[in-house]
Amino acid sequence: MTLLIIVLFIGTALLSIPIAHALVLASVGGLLIIDKVPVHLALEQMLAQTQSFPLIAIPFFMMTGALMVSGKLGQSLVTLLSMMIGRVHGGPAQVGVLSSTIFGGVSGSAVADASAIGSMLIPWLKKLGYPAPFAAGTLAAAATIDILIPPSIPMIVYALVSGASIGALFVAGILPGLLMCAGFMAVCYVQGRRRNFPRDTAAFQWPAFWRQLAHAGPALAMPVLIIVFLRFGIATPTEVSVMSTLYALIVAGVVYRDLTWAKIRTASIEAGISTGVVLLIIMASSVVGWIVTYEQLPAEFTRYAKETLQQPWLIILAMNLIMLATGMFIDLPAAVLLLTPMFVPLASAVGMDTVQLGIMMIVNLSIGLYHPPIGTTLFITSSIAKVRIGDVVKELIPFYAVSIGLLLGFAYLPWLTLR
């Protein structure tokens, strides 16, 4: 039955049917054709997956991001970072990487980051004289740092399926996110120096810097507060998500004074639509995961991998290759939901912690967000920059190299992900 579902899924996906709908059609179609399991059980399984308290965090984190990323905060942050690193080689591009890293502690969504930060910085970089494909590629890759720095929507989804602690995943993602930021900034520096990209020539002024830092301070404090509350058990991730939305409303309304009813309405609609998309994917993927578990495929896959590959390092390498291939064709949340039931038993068999597996999986699948043919952030930034996908992919080659190099470190060096 699993093979039939895979065939049906590939067929419906090739017809350009949305991934969530393709998963539902494939799984229900497989159940109807095989007629081994009542279809109503599959429907009950779909609804059961949405009855989870941690899922409440998703709309609140998304609304927090929508409230904080837009408005005066964004411009204030760009100005502050330009003052700090605009004079070094590739400095303006590094501003984009740092902006995505900081906003990663606000929204938890790479797609939201690529759209918000890209719309703000790509025209600015083009105006400075940066090649449009490089600007688009930098922001497409940098946006994926957002899902490593807590809060992270994919981490919440992974925790839902694997049983791992959301708080542990959030804390474990901090160092990988910072390392990815450093790696991408290094690419910007090398490319800026090699290709003589423009730099900020304005003289540095300490008074202006301190004023800008004070202005951006309330927003910059949010990621720190989230980490502190989670690390020391002051609040659960769901409680933190609600408090972050309240904090965003207060900061936008009192400090930046750009909060309007229209902005609240827009943020609510964006959060609702984004949450609906994630929940639909969770519901659709749950049926496939349930069928896979029913047929004991994870246990068989674990047994086959151990007998065939034998060496733990080979098994980990094989998991990474499968994830890379999957991430290029399936959207990240759906890929997490489909692969987690398969890989959690296998990771345990080779001594890999569930949290380390989660970080490895999210870093791996995030590469697919800026790699064709799906490449969500790649398409967003290319559209903003008005350039061809092929030209952007050429500029992304060093970013791919950094990502894969760090991915191998996260896969084979547990101390990089576990705390």
ABEGO torsion letter per residue (X at the ends): XAAAAAAAAAAAAAAGBBAAAAAAAAAAAAAAAAGABBAAAAAAAAAAAABBAAAAAAAAAAAAAAAAABEAAAAAAAAAAAAAAAABBGAAAAAAAAAAAAAAAAAGBAAAAAAAAAAAAAAAAAAAGBBAAAAAAAAAAAAAAAAABOBBAAAAAAAAAAGBBAAAAAAAAAAAAAAAAAAAAAAAAAAAAAAGBBBBABBBBAAAAAAAAAAAAAAAAAAAAAAAAAAAGABBAAAAAAAAAAAAAAAAAAAAGABBAAAAAAAAAAAAAAAAAAAAAAAAAAAAAAAAAAAGAAAAAAAAAAAAAGBAAAAAAAAAAAAAAAAAABBAAAAAAAAAAAAAAAAAAAGBBAAAAAAAAAAAAAAAAABOAAGAAAAAAAAAAGBBAAAAAAAAAAAAAAAAAAAAAAAABAAAABX
